[in-house]
């Protein structure tokens, strides 16, 4: 259990420390817009979203992140998007470590 906590804390540090001084840029706004469209159109996690962008086709297969984040209120996303991203990444890294260690865990006979 301690190893999972170390992985989680290390991943949180590696994701959150570098983003502390960054500002919200155009790429982040694009992801927030897509997440809001996924929510407005009530699209399943792997559906296609229609955007109001110039000469844009349907955006197929939005990330699962857009579907999850689209469920949160916009005020929370704008206020804490760096924390949300870093936390999701750290939780995913810890989950992936748990899955891989479970798959390759062997016992001595």
C-alpha positions as CSV (number, residue, x, y, z in Angstrom):
1,X,0.0,0.0,0.0
2,X,2.9,2.3,0.8
3,X,4.3,1.9,-2.7
4,X,1.0,3.1,-4.3
5,X,1.0,6.2,-2.0
6,X,4.6,7.0,-3.1
7,X,3.6,6.6,-6.8
8,X,0.6,8.8,-6.3
9,X,2.4,11.6,-4.4
10,X,5.4,11.4,-6.9
11,X,3.0,11.6,-9.9
12,X,1.1,14.5,-8.3
13,X,4.3,16.4,-7.7
14,X,5.6,15.7,-11.2
15,X,2.3,16.9,-12.8
16,X,1.5,19.9,-10.5
17,X,4.8,21.5,-9.8
18,X,5.7,22.5,-13.4
19,X,2.2,23.9,-14.1
20,X,2.1,26.2,-11.1
21,X,3.0,29.3,-13.0
22,X,1.3,28.6,-16.3
23,X,-1.7,30.5,-17.5
24,X,-4.7,29.1,-19.3
25,X,-3.8,29.1,-23.0
26,X,-5.8,28.6,-26.3
27,X,-5.3,24.8,-26.1
28,X,-6.9,24.6,-22.7
29,X,-9.8,26.7,-23.9
30,X,-10.2,24.4,-26.8
31,X,-10.5,21.4,-24.5
32,X,-12.9,23.2,-22.2
33,X,-15.0,24.1,-25.2
34,X,-15.1,20.5,-26.5
35,X,-16.0,19.2,-23.0
36,X,-18.9,21.7,-22.8
37,X,-20.1,20.7,-26.2
38,X,-20.0,17.0,-25.2
39,X,-22.1,17.9,-22.1
40,X,-24.6,20.1,-24.0
41,X,-25.1,17.5,-26.7
42,X,-25.3,14.6,-24.2
43,X,-22.8,12.6,-26.1
44,X,-21.6,9.2,-24.8
45,X,-17.9,8.8,-24.0
46,X,-17.0,7.6,-27.5
47,X,-19.6,9.5,-29.6
48,X,-19.2,12.3,-32.1
49,X,-19.6,16.0,-31.2
50,X,-20.7,18.8,-33.5
51,X,-18.7,21.9,-32.9
52,X,-19.5,25.5,-33.9
53,X,-16.0,26.0,-35.3
54,X,-15.5,27.3,-38.9
55,X,-15.3,24.5,-41.5
56,X,-15.3,21.8,-38.8
57,X,-16.7,18.3,-39.2
58,X,-18.0,16.3,-36.3
59,X,-15.3,15.6,-33.8
60,X,-15.2,11.9,-33.4
61,X,-14.0,10.0,-30.4
62,X,-13.4,12.8,-27.9
63,X,-11.2,11.8,-25.0
64,X,-12.8,10.2,-22.0
65,X,-11.4,13.2,-20.2
66,X,-13.8,15.5,-22.1
67,X,-16.7,13.4,-21.1
68,X,-15.7,13.4,-17.4
69,X,-14.8,17.1,-17.2
70,X,-17.9,18.0,-19.1
71,X,-20.0,16.8,-16.1
72,X,-18.4,19.4,-13.8
73,X,-19.6,23.0,-13.6
74,X,-17.6,25.5,-15.8
75,X,-16.6,27.6,-12.7
76,X,-14.9,24.6,-11.1
77,X,-13.1,23.8,-14.4
78,X,-11.8,27.3,-14.9
79,X,-10.7,27.8,-11.3
80,X,-8.9,24.5,-10.9
81,X,-8.2,23.0,-14.3
82,X,-4.5,22.5,-13.5
83,X,-5.3,20.6,-10.3
84,X,-7.9,18.5,-12.1
85,X,-5.6,17.6,-14.9
86,X,-2.7,16.7,-12.6
87,X,-4.9,14.7,-10.3
88,X,-6.5,12.7,-13.1
89,X,-3.0,12.0,-14.5
90,X,-1.6,10.9,-11.1
91,X,-4.6,8.7,-10.4
92,X,-4.3,7.1,-13.8
93,X,-0.6,6.5,-13.3
94,X,-1.2,4.9,-10.0
95,X,-4.0,2.7,-11.4
96,X,-1.8,1.7,-14.3
97,X,1.0,0.8,-11.9
98,X,-1.5,-1.3,-9.8
99,X,-2.7,-3.1,-13.0
100,X,0.7,-3.8,-14.3
101,X,2.0,-5.0,-10.9
102,X,-1.0,-7.3,-10.5
103,X,-0.4,-8.8,-14.0
104,X,3.2,-9.5,-13.4
105,X,3.1,-10.4,-9.8
106,X,4.6,-13.8,-9.3
107,X,4.9,-15.9,-6.2
108,X,7.8,-18.2,-5.5
109,X,7.0,-21.9,-5.4
